[in-house]
Amino acid sequence: MSQYSRMSTAIGAGVAALALSTTLQAAGPAKLDVANTFNTNIFIGEGAVRFAKELETVTDGKVQLKVHNPGDLVPAFEVFNAVSSGAIPAGWDWIGYWAGTVPVTNLYGALPFGPSPEAFMSWMWAGEGTEILQSAYDQYNVKVLPCFISPQETGGWYNKEINDIKDFDGLRIRISGLGAKVLNKYGASTQLIPGGEIYLALERGRIDATEFSVPQVDQLMGFEEITKYYYFPGWHQSASWFSFIINKDVWNQYDDNTKAQFETACRATLQWAMAEAPAEQIRTIRKLEAKGIEVKRFPDPVLSELRKGWDEVREEEMKNNPLFKKAYESLMEHTELVEEWYELQAMPR
């Protein structure tokens, strides 16, 4: 081999090594700690574990997530701020928890009298949903991937019957988001309590009633041990979004291919959640009824009054929060298209 050939080979090897080094660097961190706002033994917290498995699969093990339970890294209600500051690289959350910091997240976490999970999902991934949410998170240096949607929640657990809208007057109830603002109009005393603390709050009389999630999750919380009535429908929360959030400085270390793999894992997790949930809720309700829990519906006049309260709250939110107005109008416009399609295809029963 000539000296020129040897030099060319050496230069080529050096360029290849530099390219490989750049590629590895662009791929970003191989392991990330993820702070979860829920325990991983319940459906909504298990979503983070599922996402981690999907991501490990699509990246062929090159990116791995270590999912922690609430409090292991930071308290549940501090996950967003910790990700924003870079104190932790990533988190798994219920989007509505951050409404105190990012008000528009109320719409994504718990929208009273809102669209079906299917319509909401369509808006999030095929409409403006994720784009609007990301625009709100940009100023906090947080990238968001909406990876999990829960079906319509229940109306909650009560120790007294709700026969009239006046029955909410003076009721101490754990409820979050915009639904809490509606009940406040009818004299309820509302509180947002982390999931792991609700049972004790009920047991010790700090609250009289609670909503939390879907039956599949609620049954693991033990609420049936200390309440009598399980109410439907979940008027305050037509669908619930959960997400993977990551500090943008960390996110930007990944190359475009790896970012796309995160999104693929996210979509796979969303599909799993939507397929898993609906039938399981009825199976769970039947088990609860067998234990003596009385499943009830709010009377229609109560629901009609709650809808009036929601109309007032919605107008207030749209007046005071331009981004909420933009998101709500976008969601409703998209939902009308989805519903019109299903109505056109409806079959007689």
ABEGO torsion letter per residue (X at the ends): XBAAAAAAAAAAAAAAAAAAAAAAAAAEBABBBBBBABBAABAAAAAAAAAAAAAAAAAGGABBBBBBBBGAABBAAAAAAAAAAGABABBBBBAAAAAAABAAAAAAABBBGBBBAAAAAAAAAABAAAAAAAAAAAAAGBBBBBABBBBBBBAEBBABBBABAAAABGBBBBBBEAAAAAAAAAGBBBBBBBAAAAAAAAAAGABABBBABBAAAAAAAGAAAABABBBOBBAABABBBBBBBBBAAAAAABBAAAAAAAAAAAAAAAAAAAAAAAAAAAAAAAAAAAAGBBBBBBBAAAAAAAAAAAAAAAAAAAAABAAAAAAAAAAAAAAAAAAAAAAAABBBX
